[in-house]
């Protein structure tokens, strides 16, 4: 169920934290769209290009996990503003939304809100092509430039030079029913397609309005109807949403939000072979890791070959700790088991093997268990117990 909320803004000079608050919405989880092979292929396609060579073949279900079990919110583009629902993705670095000139045959584009450059007095249309490859095909379109806003106050907007992808072709069929219109990348500019700067760069540059160059996620994984999906805050942290301390880990690479992962333990026993690396990715639903380690976890938690778990066993499932900066970030069964709307359950873990790449991808299953902070200014990621 899509949960609709309003934007809230606050100002530090009025005695309130300098936060831009973006309400997060969430989708109803569907067991039918869970496909182990598709999720694995999607993750490989998303990361493999920056670590090694990838295949060019399409994979029909490659993006199904991109729209299932995801959290998203709204931004505005242009003058007068046009509103779009976007997936906030810390695992990519480009903003793109559907374009007015996409063909009638592109059902994904036609099913979503489209950007009309001619309806914005500040839009600069270009013929510069842009193409972003995914497992199911490529997002193709052109680069336009306009104002991008994160709230109802124009102070939290970019100027009209902000570039973004205006999509005339969307990848595969899985975006047809996606609850969001486009994707807002929040990783680092070094991996942005065509070196297009991110909208957040301009927001962070204004130190008076944005004293802290960071974004924080509070995600609510409760499946009940009429429950708030969560909140994304820019330029500061909401202390009412977490308990101190925040565990900080510096980045090992300014590409993705990649950090050092010291160890992973199951019921206090290490199941890895020393320190490794992990990418913290809000655009990925699951926790993905080395096949041998994930197989051990799946066996210990009683998951079948498709990841299915008996929901009645959740209270007795073992704790799994991710050791970050000397601190155990503990997940219990309620954290790492995904409950679907039909009453079934599945493991939140997935195998992945990227030669030369990170060993782990920490997606929403991990992020949703904590108050998660992506600190651009200090080049670090932080986690605290969410309240």
C-alpha positions as CSV (number, residue, x, y, z in Angstrom):
1,X,0.0,0.0,0.0
2,X,1.3,3.3,-1.0
3,X,1.4,5.7,1.9
4,X,1.0,9.4,1.0
5,X,2.5,12.1,3.2
6,X,3.3,15.8,3.1
7,X,6.7,17.4,2.9
8,X,7.9,19.2,6.0
9,X,10.7,21.7,6.3
10,X,12.4,23.3,9.3
11,X,14.9,26.1,9.8
12,X,17.9,26.2,12.2
13,X,17.5,30.0,12.7
14,X,14.0,29.5,14.1
15,X,15.4,27.2,16.8
16,X,14.7,24.0,14.9
17,X,17.2,21.6,13.3
18,X,18.2,22.5,9.7
19,X,16.5,19.5,8.2
20,X,14.8,19.0,4.8
21,X,12.3,16.2,5.6
22,X,11.2,14.0,2.7
23,X,8.4,11.5,3.7
24,X,9.1,8.1,2.4
25,X,6.4,5.8,1.0
26,X,6.5,2.1,0.6
27,X,5.0,-0.6,-1.5
28,X,3.1,-3.7,-0.6
29,X,5.4,-6.7,-0.8
30,X,4.5,-9.4,-3.3
31,X,5.8,-12.9,-3.0
32,X,5.1,-13.6,-6.7
33,X,7.8,-11.1,-7.8
34,X,10.6,-12.6,-5.7
35,X,13.0,-14.5,-8.0
36,X,16.4,-15.6,-6.6
37,X,18.1,-15.8,-9.9
38,X,16.7,-12.5,-11.1
39,X,17.8,-10.7,-8.0
40,X,21.3,-12.1,-8.3
41,X,21.5,-11.1,-12.0
42,X,20.3,-7.6,-11.2
43,X,22.9,-7.0,-8.5
44,X,25.7,-8.2,-10.8
45,X,24.5,-5.9,-13.6
46,X,24.3,-3.0,-11.2
47,X,27.9,-3.3,-9.9
48,X,29.9,-5.4,-12.3
49,X,30.6,-2.5,-14.8
50,X,32.7,-0.6,-12.3
51,X,34.7,-3.6,-11.1
52,X,35.0,-5.9,-14.1
53,X,33.4,-6.6,-17.5
54,X,29.7,-7.6,-17.6
55,X,27.5,-9.4,-20.0
56,X,25.3,-7.6,-22.5
57,X,22.4,-10.0,-22.6
58,X,19.0,-9.0,-21.2
59,X,17.5,-10.8,-18.2
60,X,13.7,-10.7,-18.2
61,X,13.2,-10.4,-14.4
62,X,16.4,-8.4,-13.7
63,X,14.8,-5.4,-12.2
64,X,11.8,-7.0,-10.5
65,X,13.5,-6.6,-7.1
66,X,14.1,-2.9,-7.9
67,X,10.4,-2.2,-7.6
68,X,9.4,-4.7,-4.9
69,X,10.0,-4.0,-1.3
70,X,11.3,-0.5,-1.9
71,X,11.0,2.9,-0.4
72,X,10.6,6.1,-2.4
73,X,9.5,9.7,-2.1
74,X,8.9,12.8,-4.2
75,X,10.9,15.6,-5.8
76,X,9.9,18.5,-8.0
77,X,11.4,19.6,-11.3
78,X,10.9,22.8,-13.3
79,X,9.0,26.1,-13.1
80,X,6.1,25.7,-12.4
81,X,7.2,22.6,-10.5
82,X,6.3,19.1,-11.8
83,X,6.2,16.4,-9.1
84,X,7.8,12.9,-9.5
85,X,8.0,9.9,-7.3
86,X,11.6,8.6,-7.2
87,X,13.5,5.7,-5.7
88,X,16.2,7.2,-3.5
89,X,19.2,5.0,-4.5
90,X,22.5,5.3,-2.7
91,X,23.8,2.6,-5.2
92,X,23.8,4.8,-8.3
93,X,24.6,8.4,-9.2
94,X,22.2,9.7,-11.8
95,X,18.7,11.3,-11.7
96,X,16.3,10.2,-14.4
97,X,12.6,10.5,-14.9
98,X,10.2,9.6,-17.8
99,X,10.1,12.1,-20.7
100,X,7.2,13.7,-22.5
101,X,8.5,12.4,-25.9
102,X,8.6,8.7,-25.0
103,X,6.7,6.6,-27.6
104,X,3.2,5.3,-27.0
105,X,4.7,1.8,-27.3
106,X,6.8,2.3,-24.1
107,X,4.2,1.2,-21.5
108,X,6.5,1.8,-18.5
109,X,6.9,5.5,-19.6
110,X,3.2,5.9,-20.4
111,X,2.1,4.5,-17.0
112,X,4.0,7.2,-15.1
113,X,4.2,10.9,-14.7
114,X,6.3,12.5,-17.5
115,X,8.4,15.6,-17.6
116,X,7.4,18.3,-20.1
117,X,10.2,20.7,-20.8
118,X,8.0,23.1,-22.7
119,X,5.8,23.5,-19.6
120,X,8.8,24.8,-17.5
121,X,10.0,28.3,-18.1
122,X,13.5,27.3,-16.7
123,X,14.0,24.1,-18.7
124,X,16.9,23.8,-21.2
125,X,16.3,20.9,-23.6
126,X,19.3,19.3,-25.2
127,X,19.9,16.5,-27.8
128,X,22.7,15.1,-25.7
129,X,22.0,11.3,-25.5
130,X,22.2,9.3,-22.3
131,X,22.0,5.6,-21.8
132,X,22.2,3.6,-18.5
133,X,22.4,-0.2,-18.8
134,X,20.4,-2.5,-16.5
135,X,19.9,-6.2,-16.5
136,X,16.7,-6.0,-18.5
137,X,18.0,-3.4,-21.1
138,X,18.9,0.2,-21.2
139,X,17.3,3.4,-20.0
140,X,17.7,5.7,-23.1
141,X,16.9,9.3,-23.5
142,X,18.5,12.8,-23.5
143,X,19.8,15.2,-21.0
144,X,17.7,18.2,-20.0
145,X,18.6,20.9,-17.5
146,X,16.2,22.5,-14.9
147,X,15.6,23.3,-11.3
148,X,15.3,20.2,-9.0
149,X,13.7,20.7,-5.5
150,X,13.6,18.5,-2.4
151,X,10.9,20.4,-0.6
152,X,8.2,23.1,-0.8
153,X,10.8,25.8,-0.1
154,X,12.7,27.0,-3.2
155,X,15.8,27.5,-1.0
156,X,16.3,23.7,-1.1
157,X,16.4,23.7,-4.9
158,X,19.2,23.5,-7.4
159,X,19.6,26.2,-10.1
160,X,18.4,25.6,-13.6
161,X,21.7,24.2,-14.8
162,X,21.0,20.9,-13.1
163,X,21.3,18.0,-15.6
164,X,19.2,14.9,-15.5
165,X,18.1,12.0,-17.8
166,X,14.8,12.5,-19.6
167,X,14.0,8.9,-20.5
168,X,12.4,8.0,-23.8
169,X,12.9,4.3,-23.3
170,X,12.8,2.4,-20.0
171,X,14.6,-0.9,-19.3
172,X,12.5,-4.0,-19.8
173,X,8.9,-4.5,-18.7
174,X,9.4,-4.5,-14.9
175,X,9.1,-0.7,-14.6
176,X,5.6,-0.9,-16.0
177,X,4.1,-1.4,-12.5
178,X,6.8,0.3,-10.5
179,X,5.2,2.6,-7.9
180,X,7.9,5.3,-8.6
181,X,8.5,7.3,-11.8
182,X,12.3,7.4,-11.8
183,X,15.5,7.1,-9.9
184,X,17.5,9.6,-7.9
185,X,21.1,8.4,-7.5
186,X,22.8,9.3,-4.3
187,X,26.2,7.6,-4.7
188,X,29.4,9.6,-5.8
189,X,29.8,11.7,-8.9
190,X,32.8,9.5,-10.0
191,X,30.3,6.8,-11.2
192,X,27.7,9.2,-12.7
193,X,26.9,8.5,-16.3
194,X,28.4,11.2,-18.6
195,X,29.8,12.9,-15.4
196,X,26.5,14.6,-14.8
197,X,26.7,16.2,-11.2
198,X,24.0,15.1,-8.8
199,X,21.3,17.5,-7.5
200,X,22.5,17.0,-4.0
201,X,25.8,18.6,-4.9
202,X,24.2,22.0,-5.2
203,X,22.2,21.5,-2.0
204,X,25.3,20.5,0.0
205,X,27.3,23.5,-1.4
206,X,25.0,26.0,0.4
207,X,26.5,25.8,3.9
208,X,24.1,28.3,5.4
209,X,21.1,26.3,4.5
210,X,22.7,22.9,4.7
211,X,25.2,22.9,7.5
212,X,25.8,19.1,7.3
213,X,26.3,17.5,3.8
214,X,24.5,14.3,4.6
215,X,21.4,12.3,4.0
216,X,19.8,10.0,6.6
217,X,17.2,7.2,6.2
218,X,14.6,6.1,8.8
219,X,12.7,3.2,7.3
220,X,9.6,1.5,8.8
221,X,9.4,-2.1,7.8
222,X,6.0,-2.7,9.5
223,X,3.7,-4.2,6.9
224,X,0.4,-2.9,8.4
225,X,-1.7,-0.6,6.4
226,X,-1.7,3.1,7.1
227,X,1.8,2.9,8.7
228,X,4.3,5.6,7.7
229,X,7.0,4.3,5.3
230,X,9.7,6.3,6.9
231,X,11.6,9.6,6.4
232,X,14.6,10.8,4.5
233,X,16.3,13.9,6.0
234,X,18.8,16.1,4.2
235,X,21.4,18.5,5.8
236,X,21.1,16.9,9.3
237,X,19.9,14.1,11.5
238,X,16.7,13.8,13.4
239,X,17.7,12.9,17.0
240,X,14.2,11.8,17.8
241,X,14.6,8.8,15.4
242,X,17.6,7.1,16.9
243,X,19.6,6.4,20.1
244,X,23.2,7.4,20.5
245,X,25.8,6.4,19.8
246,X,26.2,6.5,16.0
247,X,28.7,4.0,14.8
248,X,30.8,5.6,12.0
249,X,32.9,3.9,9.4
250,X,34.9,5.8,6.8
251,X,34.6,5.1,3.1
252,X,37.1,2.9,1.4
253,X,36.1,4.2,-2.0
254,X,34.4,7.4,-3.3
255,X,32.4,5.5,-5.9
256,X,29.6,3.7,-4.0
257,X,29.1,4.0,-0.3
258,X,31.7,1.3,0.3
259,X,33.0,0.6,3.8
260,X,35.2,-1.9,5.6
261,X,33.3,-4.8,7.2
262,X,35.3,-6.4,9.9
263,X,33.4,-9.6,10.4
264,X,30.0,-11.3,10.3
265,X,29.0,-13.6,13.2
266,X,26.1,-16.0,13.6
267,X,25.1,-16.4,17.3
268,X,28.6,-15.1,18.3
269,X,30.6,-17.3,16.0
270,X,32.4,-15.8,13.0
271,X,31.3,-17.1,9.6
272,X,33.7,-15.1,7.4
273,X,37.4,-15.2,6.8
274,X,38.6,-11.8,8.1
275,X,37.8,-8.2,7.1
276,X,36.1,-7.5,3.8
277,X,34.2,-4.7,2.1
278,X,30.5,-3.8,1.8
279,X,28.4,-1.4,-0.1
280,X,25.5,0.2,1.7
281,X,22.7,0.5,-1.0
282,X,19.2,1.8,-0.4
283,X,18.3,0.8,-3.9
284,X,18.7,-2.9,-3.1
285,X,16.2,-4.8,-1.0
286,X,18.2,-7.6,0.4
287,X,21.6,-8.3,2.0
288,X,23.8,-10.0,-0.6
289,X,27.1,-11.7,0.3
290,X,29.6,-14.4,-0.6
291,X,27.9,-17.7,-1.7
292,X,29.6,-19.9,0.8
293,X,28.7,-17.6,3.7
294,X,25.1,-17.0,2.6
295,X,24.6,-20.8,2.2
296,X,25.7,-21.2,5.8
297,X,23.3,-18.5,6.9
298,X,20.4,-20.0,4.9
299,X,21.0,-23.4,6.4
300,X,21.2,-22.1,9.9
301,X,17.9,-20.2,9.6
302,X,16.1,-23.0,7.9
303,X,15.6,-21.4,4.5
304,X,14.6,-23.6,1.6
305,X,16.3,-23.5,-1.9
306,X,14.2,-20.6,-2.9
307,X,14.7,-18.7,0.4
308,X,11.4,-19.5,1.9
309,X,11.1,-19.6,5.7
310,X,8.4,-20.8,8.1
311,X,7.1,-17.6,9.6
312,X,6.4,-19.3,12.9
313,X,10.2,-19.8,13.4
314,X,11.0,-16.1,13.4
315,X,11.2,-15.6,17.2
316,X,13.7,-18.5,17.5
317,X,16.0,-17.6,14.7
318,X,19.6,-16.8,15.5
319,X,21.1,-13.3,15.7
320,X,23.4,-12.3,12.9
321,X,25.9,-9.5,13.7
322,X,27.8,-7.4,11.2
323,X,30.9,-6.0,12.9
324,X,31.5,-2.4,11.8
325,X,34.2,-0.3,13.4
326,X,34.4,-2.7,16.3
327,X,30.7,-2.6,17.0
328,X,28.2,-5.5,16.5
329,X,25.3,-4.3,14.4
330,X,22.9,-7.1,15.3
331,X,20.0,-8.3,13.2
332,X,17.4,-10.8,14.6
333,X,14.8,-12.8,12.7
334,X,12.3,-10.0,12.6
335,X,15.0,-7.8,10.9
336,X,16.2,-10.3,8.2
337,X,13.1,-12.2,7.4
338,X,10.8,-10.6,4.8
339,X,7.1,-10.9,5.3
340,X,4.8,-10.8,2.3
341,X,1.3,-9.6,2.0
342,X,0.1,-13.2,1.4
343,X,1.4,-14.3,4.9
344,X,4.5,-16.1,3.6
345,X,8.0,-15.3,4.6
346,X,11.4,-15.4,2.9
347,X,15.0,-14.9,3.8
348,X,16.5,-11.4,3.4
349,X,19.9,-12.9,2.3
350,X,21.1,-13.4,-1.3
351,X,24.2,-14.8,-2.8
352,X,26.4,-12.6,-5.0
353,X,29.9,-12.9,-6.5
354,X,31.5,-9.9,-8.2
355,X,35.1,-10.6,-9.2
356,X,37.2,-7.8,-7.9
357,X,34.2,-6.1,-6.3
358,X,32.7,-5.8,-2.8
359,X,31.9,-9.0,-0.9
360,X,28.7,-7.7,0.6
361,X,25.8,-5.4,-0.5
362,X,23.8,-4.1,2.5
363,X,20.4,-3.3,1.2
364,X,17.1,-2.3,2.9
365,X,17.0,-5.4,5.1
366,X,20.1,-4.0,6.8
367,X,19.4,-0.3,6.4
368,X,15.9,-0.7,7.7
369,X,17.1,-2.2,11.0
370,X,19.0,1.0,11.9
371,X,19.0,4.8,11.5
372,X,21.4,5.0,8.6
373,X,23.4,8.1,7.7
374,X,25.3,8.8,4.5
375,X,27.7,11.6,5.4
376,X,29.0,13.1,2.2
377,X,31.0,15.9,3.9
378,X,33.0,13.6,6.1
379,X,33.1,10.6,3.6
380,X,31.6,8.1,6.0
381,X,28.5,6.0,6.8
382,X,26.9,5.8,10.2
383,X,24.4,3.5,11.9
384,X,22.5,3.9,15.1
385,X,19.6,2.0,16.8
386,X,16.4,3.3,15.4
387,X,13.5,4.2,17.7
